[in-house]
Structures are given as C-alpha cells and as structure tokens.
Amino acid sequence: MKTKTFLLLCLFLSIGLTQLSAQNDFPPVINGTKSVAFTMNWDWIGGYFTPVYCPNEQGVLEVADYVTGTLTAHAVWHFVNGQMRWYNVISHGEVIGESGETFTISEQDKGTYSAEGIDLGATWHFNLKGDQGNHYLGSITWVGSADPDYENLIINKAVCVEKKKK
C-alpha cells in the first residue's frame, strides 16, 4: 500500500513537473531584497489512483477500496524568486474501484514548499460517489520534510456511507 501511495504522489508530481519543464516563461531570479512573485495556471488530463480508508467496527481505519482512473485537473503553481512556494490542484472525473464500482470523483490538493525549495508536503481532499451506493469522503496529508518516502500518511478524515451488504 505504501508503494502504491508513493507512486500516486510521484505520478502527480511528474505530471506537474512535465508541464513545468515545458514552460519557458519563469520569472527571472533577482538578488537582493526585492521579491518577484509569479503564478502559473494550466489544465491537463492524467492518471489517478488512491486508497480509500474507512473505519471498521472497532473504529480502526482500513483500506475499503482502491480506485484508479483518469481525471481532468486544473493546477495553480506559485513561485517567488524562481522557487516554487505552493500549489493547488482541482481534479474531477471517473474512477473504478477494485470492487468493480464506478465512482465520480472531485478532489482538491494543496501543497507547500520552503523558501529553499524543500517539499513540505501536501493535503488532498476527495469526494467519491459510487454507482452502487457507496459514498466516501476523505482527506490525507503527507508531511514531506518528515516523511520523504511517503511511509506515514496522515488520514485526516474518512467518512464512509457504504451500501448495505445482503
């Protein structure tokens, strides 16, 4: 599971960095006290996958499903003096769970970087509505400076309305 989560984050970052590398209009880095800020927007379509956590009967979080698919995303990246400082990504689309259920998804991601360019981490919030009656809301945080290998994701929120099993 840790590997899958790591690959998810790598996928999003690689999509973003691919788009960034295609841009040649970064602001010049200016030495001194003057700050130059620059915000860049773009849209793309890309692959997506994430684990979906739900509390079991004892209240312990477990992976309830694992979804994959293709999303359309709009991203805003903000730079100061040529260094990325933060980003927001809003995505939506359709994904399929390992359970076979098809979900519509909307997700919002926010991430930050230090002045030195260190990835401080990101939080993503998602809303999955399934065609078989399941509905999942979740929020996951990754603290980049403390967890460079994506081994200790923080589950902030896991709300699950699951269909009744017969």
N, C-alpha and C positions, 0 to 999 in steps of 0.2 A: 504494500500500500504506500509506503514511504517513497518507493521508486516511482510509482505512478503519479503521486502528488508532485514530486520533483520534476518529472517530465512535463506535467501540466504547466508549471511555472516556467520551465525552460521554453516551452512552446510559445507562451505569451511573450516572454522577453525576446525570443528570436524573431517573432513576427514584428514586434516593435522596433528592434534594432535593425532589422532588414529595411523597414520603412525609413528609419532614421538615416541609415547609410546612403539611401537614395536621395537624401536632401543635401543640397549644396549651399543653402542659404542660412547657415547658422550665424549668429551674430559674432562679430569679432571679439576676442578676449581683450579687455582693456585693463592695463595695470594701473594701480592707484586706488583711490577711494571711490571713484565713480562706478556705479553698478549698472550693468546692462542686462535687462530682462527681455526674454523672448518666449513667446508661447506658440506652439505649433499644433495644428489640428489635422487629422486625416481619418479616413474610413478604410476598412478592409474586411474581408471575409476570411475566416480561418478556422482550423480545427479546435475542438474543445473537449475536455474531459475533466470530471471531478468526482470525488467520493461524496456520497450523501449520508450524513450521520443522523441517527435517531436514538433517543433514549430507549433502553429495553425496559422490562417490567420493574427492574431494580433501580432504574434511573441512570444506568451506565450507558454512555454513548457507544454505539456500534455502527458499523457501516451497513446501511439499509439497502443501498443500491450504488451503482457506479454508472455514471452517464457519459456518453460520448456523442459528438455530432459536429455540426458546422454552425457557426454564429456569424452574424454581421456585427461589427464593432465600430464605434467612434471613439477616438482617443484624443486627449489633450495632454501634451507634454510641455512642461515649463522649465526654462533654462535661465540661469543667472550667471553672467560672465562665462558663458560657454559650458557650464556644468549643469547637468540635469538636476532639478530640485524636487519636482513632484510630477505625478501623472494621474489622470483619471481616465478610466475606460468604461464605456457603457455598451453592453452587448445584449443581443436578443437573437432568438432563433429556435430551432427544434433539435432535441437530443433524444437518444434512445437509451434506456437503462438496460443493464444486464438481465433484468427481469422481463424484458420484452416490451415494457410500457413506453409509449412515446410521450415526451414532455415538451411543452413550450417553456422557454426559459427567458428570464431577464436577469441581468447581473450588472452590478456596478463595482468597479475595482478602484482603489485609491492606494497610491504608493508614494514613498518619500526617499530622498537621497540627502546625504550630508553635504556640506559645502565642499568636502574633499572628494565627493563622488562615490561614497560608500552607500550601497543599497541598504537602507534602514528597515525595509520591509514593506508589506502591503496587507490590506484587508479587502476581502471580496465578500459581497452580499449577493445571494441568489434567491430566486423565486421560481420553483419548478411546479407546473400544473400538469398532471398526467391525464391521459385519455382513459385510464381505467380507475380513476377516482382518487389517486394519491396526490397529495399536495405537500411540498417540502419547502420550508424557508430556512436559510442557513447563512451564517457569517463565519468566516475563517480568517485568522490573522497569522501572518508569518513575520517573525522578527529577524530581519536579515543580518543585523550585526551580531546577534547572539546565536543564530542557527543557520550558518552558511550552507549546510547540507539538507535543509528542509526536513529535518527529522522530528521536529517538535512543533507541529502546527497547533495553534490555539483555536479551539472550537468555541466561538463566542455565543453562537445561537444555533439551536437545532430544534425547529418546530416541525412536527410531522403529523399530518392528518392522513392516516392510511385507510384504505378500503377495508371493510370487514372481511376477514377470511372465513369461508364456509367450511 
